Amino acid sequence: MRQALRRGAAFRRWQARTGDVLETLAVASLLVIVAQFLLSGGSHDLTAGGAGTILVAVGRVTGLVAMNLLLLQLVLAARVPWIDRVYGMDRALKAHRVLGRVTVPLVLVHVGAIVLGYAARDGLHGPFAPAVETFRLLTGGSDLLFAFVATSLLVVVAVTSVSIARRRLSYEWWHLVHLTSYAAVVLAVPHELSIGSDFTATAWVRAYWWTLFVLVAAAVLWWRVLVPVARSLRHGLRVSEVVEETPGVWSVRMEGRRLDRLPVHAGQYLNWRFASPRLLATAHPWSISSAPDGRHLRITVRELGDHSSRLAHLRPGTRVLFEGPYGGFTARSRVRRRVLLLAAGIGVTPVRSILEELVRHGHAAPGDVTVVYRANDSSQLALRDEFEHLTAVGGHRLHLLVGPPADGSWLPPDVTDRRPDAERLADLVPELRRHEAYVCGPGGWMGLVHRSLLEGGIPRTHIHDERFSW
């Protein structure tokens, strides 16, 4: 156990160092392109030019920054292992979404400023001047037409990323729409690398942008296509068994070759495709629900739509394709002896695999692990028997908290105990503040749990969670 804690401390130090380096490189890339623009005449155009020149200069610099941010977004979505291990894939994708909210407005400012600036230069006035200038630009070269299509695709991606739109779209359609962002980047490249653009101003600027384009394209191709295909072929996963755990919840057990060489840890997830009608087209992220043993992998899925419900009808022998593993929700970063595992809903799956790993490998002394499993009804306690067995074998504690949800609380309602959740949790978990906490469940529930843990004295750095919202 001490060795595991030392490894956790070393891993934390590596995360901090590597995170600092990655963030410094990202900021430096933005500073470099802005500095190059200003030093090559952009500062003069922004301050000493006429209205048309100033507008064009604004369009030029926003275009440079927007493309740099878009390339950073693609890197964050490329599932690069170093980024995954430093931030966890959910945080990397959250940063990806945040950058998207900045990138698309910058692209629109770029387009608008360029159109208005050229219209002013050409002496066009009146309400129809932007439309006339847009027509002139689009008919002046194929690269600008490609750039217009690229901008349109990015706007569509941005619109479908808004919360209200995501709720109306199925995961499959949302995923398909977002794949067009790759097409948008490809379509924009001819315009950016055309003669006379800021992307080709000097030899070193051309080298800089070409290097970025090649590195990003290589990362996406390698980690999103070649590695998943190679791993799927190498390990030859096939469905061996489908078991109904509780009404609407199924476990899919898979067997394959040399799974001991697959770098997957308890708590992680993979993107799964099954060679079955209507299940192959889209990959879905599901956590493994048992600790890897080198021979089998298992996922446990709740019926949340047409795609997940079809898993119940998978036949033994069905070929399985996968991407990953992904995620930082593992015990690798643990530095405290006591562990608190909190789960609700289908978030129980990664928690169950972490518990098994701690018990099987002796990474926790008897009594050092406390499991809190929350459900609205006892019929929803999927994998309950397994939790009871693992905690009994390891000498740990299991609390099954069953009851309808209460406003502002993540615990079951108790008419005899009106104390804050943090105080009630402290009664369940002695020495709460000395625990390393792992939380997985619905987003709103996790937010309430997180607040209780902080109020209970657990530092933010010792609270681990991973959210799988899209």
Beta strands, then each sheet from edge to edge (+ up, - down):
strand 1: 238-246
strand 2: 249-255
strand 3: 269-274
strand 4: 284-287
strand 5: 296-302
strand 6: 320-326
strand 7: 338-344
strand 8: 369-375
strand 9: 397-402
strand 10: 435-440
strand 11: 463-465
sheet 1: 1+ 2- 5+
sheet 2: 4+ 3- 6+
sheet 3: 9+ 8+ 7+ 10+ 11+
end
